[in-house]
Amino acid sequence: MSQRLLTVQEAARHLRLNPRSVYLLAQRGGIPATRVTGKWLFPEHLLDEWLETSARQRKGEGSPQRRAPVAPAGSVFVAGSDDPALELLPDALAGAPGRPLCFQATIGSVGGLEALAAGRCDVAVAHLLDPASGDYNLPQVGRYLAGRPTALVNLFQRELGLVVWTGNPRKLGGLEDLGRRGLKLVNRQPGSGTRQVLDTALAQAGIAPRTIAGYGDEVSTHWGVGLRVLRGQADVGIATRAVAQALSLGFVPLTRERFDMIIPQDLFFRPAVQALIEAVRSTGFQDGLTRLGGYDARQSGRVLAETG
């Protein structure tokens, strides 16, 4: 983060404690801390807030006004876009100290940012492309979370494409083929990043949505898209390569997109949030991405940008 980070020795001097006490407090989640390449680091401004909170509580004055976490202590509430790989997170967190719980709500990229802005979740996940800048998520974060400092942490990059019948008997080559007569689409819900990909492409191609059979037939997950195609209820939908491979369906690549976590800076150093970031960086999570197929984990867990 942009604020100064202290080592164990520096934090001990700052708090006037011995280094062993600082280390034990960090391990137990008793003070704000994060681990980077195996070393504990401490955000100086949050240590000062922790000292002030402790002093106020001793005087019975309560804690300073800060936005409270949504999930109970020892857990984190993630809301926003859907991806099959998010199902790997609970297992990746299982070995973290305190075994923090990860609650998830699939409400679309825009829904996640709205929930974060309203204080209804701790972390949002999104993959919203800004056509003007070519960047993911950052412009939308400024729109929905203006004035609240946040960090964008990468989860992964993923392949998105058309999921079609096995062998692609309709010979679909891209989104421009969706207007064919006799072809039925299964769509994603408004507010999802995947719906945005479709609507943007249709507008650029001059294809009116009303001309596409099934445009109003909506599901909220990638698995939902794949299962509709598998059952023959639709000919095509947009989902990840991982879904197509798992269901032995055909896949026509469209784009590779960035999928990020948006984390408010006032919650960034909570132990459960830090455990989530460490889980994303873990070998177990990244090996799981490889097994699913269609993911790139080279930036997973990396802070890509800060706002505010």
Phi, psi and omega in degrees: 000172184284336180286161183292135177252132183257148172282175178302314181297318181291321178295322179298317178293320181296321182267353183060045174238165175279153184303325180297319179295319178297316180298316181293320177299319179296316180299324184271000182075021183280338177225157180296125182200159175217154177253128178233119183049043175085356182250139177283134174231150188230121177291119187300317183294328179283330173297320178296320177295321179297317178298316181295318179299315180299318181294317180296318181294326178295327180274356181076021182268356183081180183264158177297157182288111175222153179294123183283148173298151181280310182283155177296163180306139180085013179212167181220139182252116182251132180224148176141225188291162179258144170200139180304329183292340178297339178290347178280341188296317180302319179293322180293332179275347187300329182269001181286151177305130181081356180045064182297148179266145178242112176265139184229142175231122180268100184229015179087156182302312180295318178300322178295317179293322177295319179295321179294318179296327181274000181075025183260359174210168181264327184221136173253148175238135188206161175214057185265118180270131174266109185300328183292317183261340184077008182262156178260134165072317188304313179298324180288327177299317177298330180284315186270336186235034180304130178089352177249111182300135181222165173237139174261118180244126183288136171269310179182173163252151185217157175270130177241140182195187177278125172266122187230174177301153180304129181086354180049058184296337179279355178057047178282135183244347182178182184295336180294344180275354186292341180276004180298143177292139178085002180260134180243130181262148162248127190254166172261163186286152175303143181094346177278150178296326180293321175298322179297320178301314181295309185297322178296317180294320179296318179297318180294327181273355181071028180261124179283127180306326183295344180275354184259118178294130179091001180302325180273001178272104192244142171231164188255001181222162175294321177299322178299319176299309183299320182290325176298318179291317181301322182278358182078013179279348176210158178268334188200151173201169179258127179201183182278159175301325182303319179294314180300318181292319182295328183260007180056041177258168176282159183216128177245106184299139176244312185200161170247125187234160181264136184239116189238158166263136174250118188235120175300141182295334179285350176248353189302322185265009171300140182305318182293324178290318176297322178296323177297316179297317178296324178297320179295327179280349190288153177298322181300314179295315183289327173295324177297321176299318180298318180294323179294320179092141176088016181241154175234118186254015186296335178249009184301128179087359182270136174284115185267331183197160175230149177236164176082000000 
